[in-house]
């Protein structure tokens, strides 16, 4: 999935999450799950946007945020692996 596709998917999921949490959907559990999925797509869009095939320098402030994400036990392994592979620096402790 490309960064623009991740971004569009995140936008769509945020709209759905809002509908289920605050709108007529009246199902906050589903809304929370959709919001978590939207966040995952937003993170992947950010990672894709900040990395290039030449492994351009990623600002330290961004690396700090990505380290927090990678070390969060609630982040799915697939997302963690994508971030670690895309950034290409010593970001992941067990990579």
Residue frames as a rotation matrix with the C-alpha (Angstrom) as fourth column:
UNK 1
0.588 0.809 0.000 0.00
0.809 -0.588 0.000 0.00
0.000 0.000 -1.000 0.00
UNK 2
-0.250 -0.681 0.689 1.37
0.638 -0.651 -0.411 3.44
0.728 0.337 0.597 -0.89
UNK 3
-0.868 -0.126 -0.481 1.56
0.470 -0.525 -0.710 6.40
-0.163 -0.842 0.514 1.46
UNK 4
-0.780 0.626 -0.025 -1.32
-0.597 -0.731 0.330 8.12
0.189 0.272 0.944 -0.34
UNK 5
-0.113 0.739 -0.664 -3.44
-0.098 0.656 0.748 4.98
0.989 0.149 -0.002 -0.01
UNK 6
-0.462 -0.105 -0.881 -2.58
0.816 0.338 -0.468 4.70
0.346 -0.935 -0.071 3.70
UNK 7
-0.986 0.065 -0.154 -3.51
0.002 -0.917 -0.398 8.36
-0.168 -0.392 0.904 4.13
UNK 8
-0.484 0.858 -0.173 -6.87
-0.650 -0.219 0.728 7.93
0.586 0.465 0.664 2.34
UNK 9
-0.107 0.412 -0.905 -7.60
0.353 0.867 0.353 4.78
0.930 -0.281 -0.238 4.31
UNK 10
-0.750 -0.221 -0.623 -6.83
0.660 -0.179 -0.730 6.60
0.049 -0.959 0.280 7.58
UNK 11
-0.896 0.443 0.007 -9.19
-0.443 -0.896 0.023 9.43
0.017 0.017 1.000 6.62
UNK 12
-0.208 0.857 -0.472 -12.00
-0.433 0.352 0.830 7.02
0.877 0.377 0.298 5.77
UNK 13
-0.196 0.084 -0.977 -11.53
0.643 0.764 -0.063 5.06
0.741 -0.640 -0.203 8.99
UNK 14
-0.955 -0.132 -0.267 -11.49
0.288 -0.634 -0.718 8.23
-0.075 -0.762 0.643 11.10
UNK 15
-0.613 0.790 -0.004 -14.82
-0.708 -0.548 0.446 9.25
0.350 0.276 0.895 9.57
UNK 16
0.035 0.619 -0.785 -16.27
-0.059 0.785 0.617 5.81
0.998 0.025 0.064 10.30
UNK 17
-0.552 -0.316 -0.771 -14.87
0.711 0.305 -0.634 5.84
0.436 -0.898 0.056 13.84
UNK 18
-0.974 0.218 0.058 -16.48
-0.222 -0.882 -0.415 9.21
-0.040 -0.417 0.908 14.48
UNK 19
-0.269 0.924 -0.273 -19.81
-0.660 0.029 0.751 7.93
0.702 0.382 0.601 13.16
UNK 20
0.085 0.301 -0.950 -19.76
0.318 0.895 0.312 4.87
0.944 -0.329 -0.020 15.42
UNK 21
-0.617 -0.419 -0.666 -18.48
0.742 -0.028 -0.670 6.70
0.262 -0.908 0.328 18.48
UNK 22
-0.826 0.215 -0.521 -20.38
0.123 -0.834 -0.538 10.00
-0.550 -0.509 0.662 18.34
UNK 23
-0.726 0.532 -0.435 -22.87
-0.674 -0.427 0.602 9.71
0.135 0.731 0.669 15.47
UNK 24
0.254 0.967 -0.031 -25.81
-0.963 0.256 0.088 7.50
0.094 0.008 0.996 14.65
UNK 25
-0.119 -0.380 -0.917 -23.71
-0.387 0.868 -0.309 4.32
0.914 0.319 -0.251 14.72
UNK 26
0.451 0.380 0.808 -24.01
-0.852 -0.088 0.516 4.18
0.267 -0.921 0.284 18.52
UNK 27
0.941 -0.245 -0.232 -21.29
0.286 0.945 0.161 1.55
0.179 -0.218 0.959 18.93
UNK 28
0.735 -0.663 0.140 -18.27
-0.676 -0.704 0.217 3.04
-0.045 -0.255 -0.966 20.73
UNK 29
0.318 -0.638 0.702 -16.41
-0.074 0.721 0.689 -0.30
-0.945 -0.271 0.182 20.78
UNK 30
0.475 -0.098 0.875 -16.49
0.846 0.325 -0.423 -0.47
-0.243 0.940 0.237 16.99
UNK 31
0.952 -0.098 0.291 -15.59
0.003 -0.944 -0.329 3.21
0.307 0.315 -0.898 16.89
UNK 32
0.576 -0.778 0.250 -12.52
-0.589 -0.183 0.787 2.59
-0.567 -0.601 -0.564 19.04
UNK 33
0.215 -0.481 0.850 -11.41
0.440 0.825 0.355 -0.32
-0.872 0.298 0.389 16.86
UNK 34
0.673 0.078 0.736 -11.80
0.729 -0.241 -0.641 1.77
0.127 0.967 -0.219 13.71
UNK 35
0.924 -0.358 0.134 -9.87
-0.375 -0.917 0.137 4.63
0.074 -0.177 -0.981 15.33
UNK 36
0.347 -0.828 0.441 -7.00
-0.258 0.368 0.893 2.25
-0.902 -0.424 -0.086 16.18
UNK 37
0.250 -0.215 0.944 -6.92
0.815 0.573 -0.085 0.98
-0.523 0.791 0.319 12.61
UNK 38
0.899 0.097 0.426 -6.96
0.328 -0.794 -0.511 4.57
0.289 0.599 -0.747 11.32
UNK 39
0.741 -0.667 0.072 -4.01
-0.534 -0.522 0.665 5.38
-0.406 -0.531 -0.743 13.56
UNK 40
0.186 -0.669 0.720 -2.08
0.303 0.736 0.606 2.44
-0.935 0.105 0.340 12.16
UNK 41
0.440 0.024 0.898 -2.64
0.898 0.010 -0.440 3.63
-0.019 1.000 -0.017 8.59
UNK 42
0.976 -0.090 0.196 -1.68
-0.080 -0.995 -0.056 7.18
0.200 0.039 -0.979 9.56
UNK 43
0.490 -0.845 0.213 1.58
-0.349 0.034 0.937 5.94
-0.799 -0.534 -0.278 11.10
UNK 44
0.095 -0.444 0.891 2.39
0.689 0.675 0.263 3.90
-0.719 0.589 0.369 8.00
UNK 45
0.750 0.193 0.632 1.65
0.612 -0.566 -0.553 6.91
0.251 0.801 -0.543 5.78
UNK 46
0.891 -0.452 0.041 4.01
-0.422 -0.791 0.443 8.98
-0.168 -0.412 -0.896 7.92
UNK 47
0.229 -0.834 0.502 6.76
0.012 0.518 0.855 6.36
-0.973 -0.190 0.129 7.75
UNK 48
0.252 -0.087 0.964 6.40
0.912 0.354 -0.207 6.08
-0.323 0.931 0.169 3.98
UNK 49
0.908 0.158 0.387 6.43
0.303 -0.886 -0.350 9.86
0.288 0.436 -0.853 3.61
UNK 50
0.789 -0.605 0.110 9.56
-0.529 -0.577 0.622 10.27
-0.313 -0.549 -0.775 5.72
UNK 51
0.015 -0.799 0.601 11.64
-0.017 0.600 0.800 7.58
-1.000 -0.023 -0.004 4.06
UNK 52
0.574 0.060 -0.817 13.01
-0.797 -0.189 -0.574 7.30
-0.189 0.980 -0.061 0.57
UNK 53
0.960 -0.231 -0.158 14.81
0.156 0.911 -0.381 4.52
0.232 0.341 0.911 -1.30
UNK 54
0.142 -0.969 0.200 18.08
0.067 -0.192 -0.979 6.32
0.988 0.152 0.038 -0.53
UNK 55
0.297 0.052 -0.953 17.34
0.909 0.291 0.299 6.22
0.293 -0.955 0.039 3.20
UNK 56
-0.035 -0.247 0.968 17.42
0.095 -0.965 -0.243 10.00
0.995 0.084 0.058 3.54
UNK 57
-0.908 -0.384 -0.167 18.15
0.214 -0.082 -0.973 11.33
0.360 -0.920 0.157 7.00
UNK 58
0.220 0.967 -0.124 15.13
0.553 -0.019 0.833 11.22
0.804 -0.252 -0.539 9.26
UNK 59
-0.039 -0.234 0.971 15.06
-0.505 -0.834 -0.221 14.03
0.862 -0.499 -0.085 11.84
UNK 60
-0.881 -0.396 -0.258 15.91
0.025 0.506 -0.862 12.97
0.472 -0.766 -0.436 15.40
UNK 61
-0.643 0.701 0.310 12.56
-0.681 -0.338 -0.650 14.22
-0.351 -0.629 0.694 16.67
UNK 62
0.291 0.736 -0.611 10.77
-0.910 0.410 0.059 11.90
0.294 0.539 0.789 14.23
UNK 63
-0.288 -0.483 -0.827 13.04
-0.177 0.876 -0.450 9.00
0.941 0.017 -0.338 15.18
UNK 64
-0.952 -0.040 0.302 12.15
-0.302 0.004 -0.953 9.60
0.037 -0.999 -0.016 18.84
UNK 65
-0.089 0.994 0.069 8.43
-0.939 -0.061 -0.337 9.35
-0.331 -0.094 0.939 18.03
UNK 66
0.328 0.179 -0.928 8.97
-0.679 0.727 -0.100 6.23
0.657 0.662 0.360 15.93
UNK 67
-0.720 -0.625 -0.300 10.97
-0.193 0.597 -0.779 4.62
0.666 -0.503 -0.550 18.78
UNK 68
-0.683 0.553 0.477 8.02
-0.614 -0.081 -0.785 5.17
-0.396 -0.829 0.395 21.12
UNK 69
0.322 0.840 -0.437 5.68
-0.945 0.263 -0.191 3.59
-0.046 0.475 0.879 18.56
UNK 70
0.029 -0.402 -0.915 7.99
-0.492 0.791 -0.364 0.63
0.870 0.461 -0.175 17.92
UNK 71
-0.875 -0.461 -0.146 8.36
-0.087 0.446 -0.891 -0.07
0.476 -0.767 -0.430 21.64
UNK 72
-0.349 0.843 0.410 4.61
-0.924 -0.237 -0.299 0.16
-0.154 -0.483 0.862 22.35
UNK 73
-0.885 -0.041 0.463 3.31
-0.084 0.994 -0.071 -3.35
-0.458 -0.101 -0.883 23.05
UNK 74
0.073 0.994 0.078 -0.09
0.090 0.071 -0.993 -2.43
-0.993 0.080 -0.084 21.59
UNK 75
0.108 -0.106 -0.988 1.41
-0.906 -0.420 -0.054 -1.79
-0.409 0.901 -0.141 18.14
UNK 76
0.918 0.282 0.280 0.91
-0.155 0.902 -0.402 -4.79
-0.366 0.326 0.872 15.83
UNK 77
0.125 -0.929 0.348 4.07
0.265 0.370 0.891 -6.63
-0.956 -0.018 0.293 14.79
UNK 78
0.219 -0.011 0.976 3.34
0.970 0.110 -0.217 -5.94
-0.105 0.994 0.035 11.13
UNK 79
0.937 0.122 0.328 3.39
0.162 -0.982 -0.095 -2.19
0.310 0.142 -0.940 11.77
UNK 80
0.683 -0.729 0.032 6.54
-0.257 -0.199 0.946 -2.46
-0.683 -0.655 -0.323 13.89
UNK 81
0.054 -0.665 0.745 8.31
0.646 0.592 0.482 -4.44
-0.762 0.455 0.461 11.15
UNK 82
0.534 0.219 0.817 7.22
0.812 -0.402 -0.423 -1.98
0.236 0.889 -0.393 8.46
UNK 83
0.980 -0.182 0.085 8.60
-0.199 -0.935 0.295 0.95
0.026 -0.306 -0.952 10.47
UNK 84
0.433 -0.868 0.245 11.88
-0.099 0.225 0.969 -0.83
-0.896 -0.444 0.011 11.25
UNK 85
0.045 -0.398 0.916 12.42
0.850 0.497 0.175 -1.83
-0.525 0.771 0.361 7.62
UNK 86
0.671 0.323 0.668 11.44
0.683 -0.620 -0.386 1.53
0.289 0.715 -0.637 6.18
UNK 87
0.960 -0.277 -0.034 13.53
-0.233 -0.863 0.448 3.75
-0.153 -0.423 -0.893 8.41
UNK 88
0.715 -0.687 -0.130 16.70
0.327 0.492 -0.807 1.70
0.618 0.534 0.577 8.04
UNK 89
-0.117 -0.747 0.654 18.43
-0.616 -0.462 -0.638 2.85
0.779 -0.477 -0.407 11.20
UNK 90
-0.756 -0.205 -0.621 19.06
0.308 0.727 -0.614 1.16
0.577 -0.656 -0.487 14.53
UNK 91
-0.424 0.720 0.549 15.50
-0.719 -0.637 0.279 1.80
0.551 -0.276 0.788 15.64
UNK 92
0.644 0.744 -0.179 14.31
-0.552 0.614 0.565 -1.64
0.530 -0.265 0.805 16.65
UNK 93
0.169 -0.620 0.766 15.90
-0.947 0.115 0.301 -3.41
-0.275 -0.776 -0.567 19.60
UNK 94
0.026 -0.115 0.993 15.33
-0.173 0.978 0.118 -6.93
-0.985 -0.175 0.005 18.29
UNK 95
0.903 0.329 -0.276 15.64
-0.297 0.013 -0.955 -6.34
-0.311 0.944 0.110 14.55
